[in-house]
Amino acid sequence: MAVDFNIIGKRLKMARKQKAYTQEMLAEKMGVSVAYLSKIETGKLHINIERLTQICKLLDVTEGEILNGVSHQSKQYLQTEFNDLLSQCSSQKQKLIYKLAKVICEEDF
């Protein structure tokens, strides 16, 4: 399984914003430059486990939440990611996704 550093970066950025930290604030707490943190958040820099653990502690999230997108603390963890995904789609694509989701939800598996 390949690690997608773009997704990890997006999740870290989302966690930082939920904590109401600016990049400057988090970079200072980490002891790194804003440019370094920006590269992590954009997936341009491959973060190691030690640095990931450091950031997760500062943002009060688990490594699993960042790596897998799963938060056991929130019942609606996927809703945020789904909303982010939808916001990137055109209205036509959003309608198509809605129709597909509706069919899936109505199916009896």
MDTraj code that builds the backbone (N, CA, C; nanometers):
import mdtraj as md
import numpy as np

residues = "MET ALA VAL ASP PHE ASN ILE ILE GLY LYS ARG LEU LYS MET ALA ARG LYS GLN LYS ALA TYR THR GLN GLU MET LEU ALA GLU LYS MET GLY VAL SER VAL ALA TYR LEU SER LYS ILE GLU THR GLY LYS LEU HIS ILE ASN ILE GLU ARG LEU THR GLN ILE CYS LYS LEU LEU ASP VAL THR GLU GLY GLU ILE LEU ASN GLY VAL SER HIS GLN SER LYS GLN TYR LEU GLN THR GLU PHE ASN ASP LEU LEU SER GLN CYS SER SER GLN LYS GLN LYS LEU ILE TYR LYS LEU ALA LYS VAL ILE CYS GLU GLU ASP PHE".split()
xyz = np.array([
    [0.0841, -0.1186, 0.0000],
    [0.0000, 0.0000, 0.0000],
    [0.0883, 0.1246, 0.0000],
    [0.0702, 0.2112, -0.0952],
    [0.1477, 0.3338, -0.1054],
    [0.0910, 0.4399, -0.0120],
    [0.1796, 0.5177, 0.0440],
    [0.1388, 0.6263, 0.1325],
    [0.1128, 0.7492, 0.0466],
    [-0.0041, 0.8088, 0.0625],
    [-0.0397, 0.9295, -0.0119],
    [-0.0134, 1.0503, 0.0774],
    [0.1003, 1.1144, 0.0565],
    [0.1394, 1.2265, 0.1408],
    [0.0542, 1.3500, 0.1159],
    [-0.0121, 1.3579, 0.0004],
    [-0.1044, 1.4687, -0.0246],
    [-0.2241, 1.4604, 0.0701],
    [-0.2787, 1.3400, 0.0858],
    [-0.3935, 1.3214, 0.1751],
    [-0.3522, 1.3449, 0.3197],
    [-0.2366, 1.2926, 0.3575],
    [-0.1871, 1.3136, 0.4940],
    [-0.1727, 1.4628, 0.5207],
    [-0.1162, 1.5342, 0.4250],
    [-0.1000, 1.6794, 0.4397],
    [-0.2325, 1.7512, 0.4535],
    [-0.3313, 1.7098, 0.3731],
    [-0.4641, 1.7727, 0.3812],
    [-0.5284, 1.7470, 0.5170],
    [-0.5127, 1.6264, 0.5679],
    [-0.5705, 1.5938, 0.6987],
    [-0.5008, 1.6714, 0.8103],
    [-0.3696, 1.6868, 0.7985],
    [-0.2971, 1.7661, 0.8973],
    [-0.3413, 1.9122, 0.8926],
    [-0.3580, 1.9636, 0.7727],
    [-0.4032, 2.1023, 0.7577],
    [-0.5420, 2.1202, 0.8179],
    [-0.6301, 2.0250, 0.7916],
    [-0.7653, 2.0315, 0.8464],
    [-0.7617, 2.0261, 0.9993],
    [-0.6785, 1.9396, 1.0546],
    [-0.6666, 1.9292, 1.2003],
    [-0.6098, 2.0579, 1.2587],
    [-0.5147, 2.1182, 1.1889],
    [-0.4565, 2.2449, 1.2350],
    [-0.5629, 2.3542, 1.2375],
    [-0.6424, 2.3608, 1.1322],
    [-0.7470, 2.4632, 1.1255],
    [-0.8553, 2.4399, 1.2308],
    [-0.8883, 2.3129, 1.2574],
    [-0.9878, 2.2828, 1.3601],
    [-0.9380, 2.3247, 1.4976],
    [-0.8081, 2.3241, 1.5158],
    [-0.7469, 2.3667, 1.6419],
    [-0.7296, 2.5185, 1.6443],
    [-0.7634, 2.5845, 1.5328],
    [-0.7532, 2.7296, 1.5160],
    [-0.6087, 2.7781, 1.5244],
    [-0.5163, 2.6951, 1.4723],
    [-0.3758, 2.7337, 1.4643],
    [-0.3457, 2.7833, 1.3238],
    [-0.2655, 2.8869, 1.3147],
    [-0.2113, 2.9273, 1.1861],
    [-0.0886, 2.8415, 1.1599],
    [-0.0405, 2.8448, 1.0378],
    [0.0831, 2.7727, 1.0090],
    [0.1977, 2.8281, 1.0935],
    [0.1971, 2.9581, 1.1131],
    [0.3023, 3.0208, 1.1924],
    [0.3003, 2.9689, 1.3368],
    [0.1811, 2.9594, 1.3928],
    [0.1684, 2.9123, 1.5316],
    [0.2174, 2.7684, 1.5459],
    [0.1736, 2.6808, 1.4545],
    [0.2119, 2.5402, 1.4644],
    [0.3613, 2.5225, 1.4357],
    [0.4115, 2.5939, 1.3366],
    [0.5544, 2.5838, 1.3040],
    [0.6394, 2.6256, 1.4237],
    [0.5971, 2.7284, 1.4926],
    [0.6714, 2.7743, 1.6111],
    [0.6691, 2.6681, 1.7210],
    [0.5548, 2.6080, 1.7446],
    [0.5434, 2.5024, 1.8460],
    [0.6285, 2.3809, 1.8099],
    [0.6424, 2.3555, 1.6789],
    [0.7213, 2.2421, 1.6323],
    [0.8705, 2.2729, 1.6273],
    [0.9038, 2.4006, 1.6222],
    [1.0435, 2.4406, 1.6084],
    [1.0940, 2.4267, 1.4660],
    [1.0045, 2.4507, 1.3693],
    [1.0408, 2.4408, 1.2277],
    [0.9957, 2.5688, 1.1567],
    [1.0347, 2.5824, 1.0313],
    [0.9935, 2.6990, 0.9535],
    [0.8520, 2.6794, 0.8989],
    [0.7894, 2.7894, 0.8649],
    [0.6566, 2.7858, 0.8040],
    [0.6656, 2.7158, 0.6680],
    [0.7739, 2.7391, 0.5965],
    [0.7926, 2.6753, 0.4656],
    [0.7969, 2.5230, 0.4795],
    [0.8634, 2.4748, 0.5835],
    [0.8716, 2.3301, 0.6083],
    [0.7318, 2.2731, 0.6342],
    [0.6564, 2.3393, 0.7217],
    [0.5209, 2.2939, 0.7530],
    [0.4323, 2.3001, 0.6296],
    [0.4468, 2.4046, 0.5504],
    [0.3680, 2.4177, 0.4282],
    [0.3948, 2.3014, 0.3332],
    [0.5200, 2.2603, 0.3221],
    [0.5548, 2.1475, 0.2348],
    [0.4938, 2.0171, 0.2857],
    [0.4836, 2.0027, 0.4170],
    [0.4180, 1.8842, 0.4732],
    [0.2697, 1.8867, 0.4373],
    [0.2062, 2.0018, 0.4568],
    [0.0619, 2.0127, 0.4326],
    [0.0253, 1.9982, 0.2853],
    [0.1156, 2.0281, 0.1971],
    [0.0867, 2.0149, 0.0539],
    [0.1340, 1.8811, -0.0015],
    [0.1955, 1.7994, 0.0830],
    [0.2408, 1.6674, 0.0397],
    [0.3717, 1.6689, -0.0364],
    [0.4375, 1.7843, -0.0423],
    [0.5646, 1.7955, -0.1142],
    [0.6809, 1.7387, -0.0334],
    [0.6609, 1.7275, 0.0963],
    [0.7638, 1.6731, 0.1840],
    [0.7094, 1.5477, 0.2500],
    [0.7818, 1.4410, 0.2436],
    [0.7389, 1.3152, 0.3039],
    [0.7719, 1.3172, 0.4522],
    [0.6704, 1.3191, 0.5325],
    [0.6845, 1.3295, 0.6773],
    [0.7212, 1.1933, 0.7358],
    [0.8095, 1.1938, 0.8349],
    [0.8446, 1.0681, 0.9011],
    [0.7565, 1.0475, 1.0245],
    [0.7623, 0.9294, 1.0805],
    [0.6743, 0.8933, 1.1924],
    [0.6990, 0.9818, 1.3147],
    [0.8239, 1.0125, 1.3426],
    [0.8544, 1.0969, 1.4588],
    [0.7903, 1.2342, 1.4453],
    [0.8028, 1.2938, 1.3277],
    [0.7457, 1.4269, 1.3058],
    [0.5931, 1.4187, 1.3051],
    [0.5376, 1.3133, 1.2481],
    [0.3929, 1.2950, 1.2488],
    [0.3403, 1.2855, 1.3916],
    [0.4086, 1.2085, 1.4737],
    [0.3686, 1.1938, 1.6139],
    [0.3744, 1.3283, 1.6855],
    [0.4785, 1.4059, 1.6600],
    [0.4918, 1.5381, 1.7210],
    [0.3743, 1.6278, 1.6832],
    [0.3427, 1.6328, 1.5543],
    [0.2326, 1.7177, 1.5083],
    [0.0997, 1.6701, 1.5659],
    [0.0785, 1.5394, 1.5666],
    [-0.0475, 1.4844, 1.6185],
    [-0.0673, 1.5213, 1.7655],
    [0.0381, 1.5162, 1.8426],
    [0.0276, 1.5540, 1.9848],
    [-0.0086, 1.7010, 1.9981],
    [0.0536, 1.7850, 1.9165],
    [0.0250, 1.9282, 1.9220],
    [-0.1175, 1.9603, 1.8781],
    [-0.1693, 1.8822, 1.7842],
    [-0.3040, 1.9062, 1.7315],
    [-0.4112, 1.8240, 1.8023],
    [-0.3682, 1.7395, 1.8935],
    [-0.4598, 1.6558, 1.9716],
    [-0.5428, 1.5636, 1.8823],
    [-0.4737, 1.4988, 1.7873],
    [-0.5347, 1.3977, 1.7013],
    [-0.4456, 1.2741, 1.7049],
    [-0.4994, 1.1615, 1.6619],
    [-0.4199, 1.0400, 1.6596],
    [-0.3523, 1.0237, 1.5239],
    [-0.2463, 0.9463, 1.5234],
    [-0.1787, 0.9162, 1.3980],
    [-0.2726, 0.8392, 1.3053],
    [-0.3541, 0.7517, 1.3618],
    [-0.4505, 0.6761, 1.2830],
    [-0.5498, 0.7658, 1.2126],
    [-0.5912, 0.8705, 1.2803],
    [-0.6852, 0.9648, 1.2197],
    [-0.6217, 1.0327, 1.0985],
    [-0.4954, 1.0673, 1.1096],
    [-0.4263, 1.1343, 0.9997],
    [-0.3931, 1.0356, 0.8878],
    [-0.3459, 0.9178, 0.9231],
    [-0.3054, 0.8200, 0.8219],
    [-0.4240, 0.7530, 0.7536],
    [-0.5290, 0.7254, 0.8303],
    [-0.6428, 0.6495, 0.7772],
    [-0.7686, 0.7321, 0.7575],
    [-0.7708, 0.8523, 0.8112],
    [-0.8907, 0.9346, 0.8022],
    [-0.9998, 0.8907, 0.8969],
    [-0.9619, 0.8137, 0.9989],
    [-1.0597, 0.7601, 1.0929],
    [-1.0363, 0.8189, 1.2302],
    [-1.1387, 0.8793, 1.2841],
    [-1.1330, 0.9290, 1.4202],
    [-1.2363, 0.8542, 1.5029],
    [-1.1893, 0.7841, 1.6012],
    [-1.2819, 0.7110, 1.6871],
    [-1.3493, 0.8034, 1.7872],
    [-1.3056, 0.9283, 1.7921],
    [-1.3638, 1.0249, 1.8846],
    [-1.4859, 1.0942, 1.8244],
    [-1.4991, 1.0877, 1.6943],
    [-1.6077, 1.1578, 1.6274],
    [-1.6936, 1.0600, 1.5485],
    [-1.8236, 1.0686, 1.5684],
    [-1.9144, 0.9804, 1.4959],
    [-1.9316, 1.0252, 1.3516],
    [-1.8978, 1.1492, 1.3236],
    [-1.9193, 1.2018, 1.1890],
    [-1.7864, 1.2324, 1.1199],
    [-1.6852, 1.1492, 1.1477],
    [-1.5524, 1.1746, 1.0925],
    [-1.5510, 1.1801, 0.9406],
    [-1.6315, 1.0986, 0.8771],
    [-1.6292, 1.0918, 0.7312],
    [-1.7061, 1.2071, 0.6679],
    [-1.7969, 1.2662, 0.7414],
    [-1.8779, 1.3738, 0.6867],
    [-1.7912, 1.4927, 0.6433],
    [-1.6912, 1.5261, 0.7227],
    [-1.6046, 1.6379, 0.6880],
    [-1.5287, 1.6096, 0.5593],
    [-1.4722, 1.4910, 0.5480],
    [-1.3983, 1.4562, 0.4267],
    [-1.4914, 1.4495, 0.3055],
    [-1.6121, 1.3979, 0.3250],
    [-1.7082, 1.3903, 0.2153],
    [-1.7475, 1.5305, 0.1702],
    [-1.7722, 1.6198, 0.2664],
    [-1.8068, 1.7577, 0.2326],
    [-1.6928, 1.8275, 0.1583],
    [-1.5699, 1.8033, 0.2027],
    [-1.4540, 1.8615, 0.1337],
    [-1.4465, 1.8113, -0.0102],
    [-1.4688, 1.6826, -0.0276],
    [-1.4656, 1.6239, -0.1609],
    [-1.5741, 1.6843, -0.2494],
    [-1.6949, 1.6952, -0.1967],
    [-1.8063, 1.7512, -0.2739],
    [-1.7814, 1.8966, -0.3120],
    [-1.7198, 1.9714, -0.2218],
    [-1.6958, 2.1135, -0.2504],
    [-1.6000, 2.1331, -0.3673],
    [-1.5233, 2.0305, -0.4006],
    [-1.4298, 2.0384, -0.5128],
    [-1.4948, 2.0001, -0.6452],
    [-1.6185, 1.9522, -0.6398],
    [-1.6874, 1.9050, -0.7609],
    [-1.7818, 2.0111, -0.8154],
    [-1.8046, 2.0030, -0.9444],
    [-1.9035, 2.0906, -1.0071],
    [-2.0428, 2.0511, -0.9580],
    [-2.1394, 2.1367, -0.9804],
    [-2.2759, 2.1050, -0.9366],
    [-2.3303, 1.9831, -1.0102],
    [-2.2898, 1.9636, -1.1352],
    [-2.3333, 1.8452, -1.2102],
    [-2.2793, 1.7178, -1.1455],
    [-2.1524, 1.7202, -1.1083],
    [-2.0930, 1.6032, -1.0444],
    [-2.1550, 1.5793, -0.9070],
    [-2.1870, 1.6867, -0.8362],
    [-2.2505, 1.6724, -0.7045],
    [-2.3860, 1.6042, -0.7188],
    [-2.4620, 1.6408, -0.8208],
    [-2.5922, 1.5779, -0.8447],
    [-2.5760, 1.4295, -0.8758],
    [-2.4767, 1.3967, -0.9567],
    [-2.4505, 1.2569, -0.9909],
    [-2.4104, 1.1778, -0.8666],
    [-2.3242, 1.2336, -0.7853],
    [-2.2818, 1.1670, -0.6619],
    [-2.4011, 1.1460, -0.5696],
    [-2.4876, 1.2468, -0.5607],
    [-2.6078, 1.2346, -0.4777],
    [-2.6969, 1.1210, -0.5263],
    [-2.7180, 1.1141, -0.6580],
    [-2.8036, 1.0089, -0.7137],
    [-2.7442, 0.8707, -0.6874],
    [-2.6137, 0.8575, -0.7048],
    [-2.5476, 0.7296, -0.6777],
    [-2.5581, 0.6921, -0.5297],
    [-2.5339, 0.7882, -0.4447],
    [-2.5413, 0.7633, -0.3005],
    [-2.6832, 0.7238, -0.2596],
    [-2.7814, 0.7871, -0.3194],
    [-2.9207, 0.7558, -0.2882],
    [-2.9543, 0.6130, -0.3277],
    [-2.9107, 0.5709, -0.4461],
    [-2.9339, 0.4334, -0.4912],
    [-2.8673, 0.3346, -0.3952],
    [-2.7440, 0.3630, -0.3577],
    [-2.6706, 0.2750, -0.2670],
    [-2.7399, 0.2663, -0.1316],
    [-2.7841, 0.3785, -0.0807],
    [-2.8509, 0.3813, 0.0509],
    [-2.9839, 0.3070, 0.0499],
    [-3.0502, 0.3077, -0.0644],
    [-3.1809, 0.2426, -0.0737],
    [-3.1681, 0.0925, -0.0998],
    [-3.0500, 0.0469, -0.1396],
    [-3.0277, -0.0962, -0.1640],
    [-3.0318, -0.1743, -0.0330],
    [-3.0815, -0.2939, -0.0408],
    [-3.0869, -0.3821, 0.0755],
    [-2.9754, -0.4849, 0.0625],
    [-2.8666, -0.4597, 0.1325],
    [-2.7510, -0.5506, 0.1239],
    [-2.7594, -0.6577, 0.2282],
])
top = md.Topology()
chain = top.add_chain()
for i, resn in enumerate(residues, 1):
    res = top.add_residue(resn, chain, resSeq=i)
    for name in ("N", "CA", "C"):
        top.add_atom(name, md.element.get_by_symbol(name[0]), res)
traj = md.Trajectory(xyz[None], top)
